[in-house]
Amino acid sequence: MSLVVFALAVLCVLYLCHRVPPTNPARQSQVEALNDALKNGLLTKPQYDAEIKKLKDQSQPQSQPQSQP
C-alpha cells in the first residue's frame, strides 16, 4: 500500500515539474493544448518536452549583451 502512495507522489512531482507557470491566458491555453496532445498520443514525450522548453525560453526575459567601452 505504501509503495502505491509513494509511486503516486513521485508521479505528481514529475507532472508538476513539467508544468510551465502561465503568465497570461494565451500561454496557459498553449500549455493546456500541449498537455491534451500528449495525453491523446498526438505528441511524443520528447516532442512535448521540446515544446514546453520553447515556452519556458520565451517566457524568460532576454538578456541584452553589454556593450564594451
TADA-V694164 format. One record per pair of residues at least 6 apart in sequence whose ideal C-beta (glycine too) atoms are under 6 Angstrom apart, sorted by the first residue. I is the first residue (numbers start at 1). J is the second residue. Records with the same first field share a line. If there is no record, write none. Layout:
# TADA-V694164
I->J + J
This chain:
# TADA-V694164
20->31 + 52 + 55 + 56
22->28
23->59
34->48 + 51
37->43
38->48
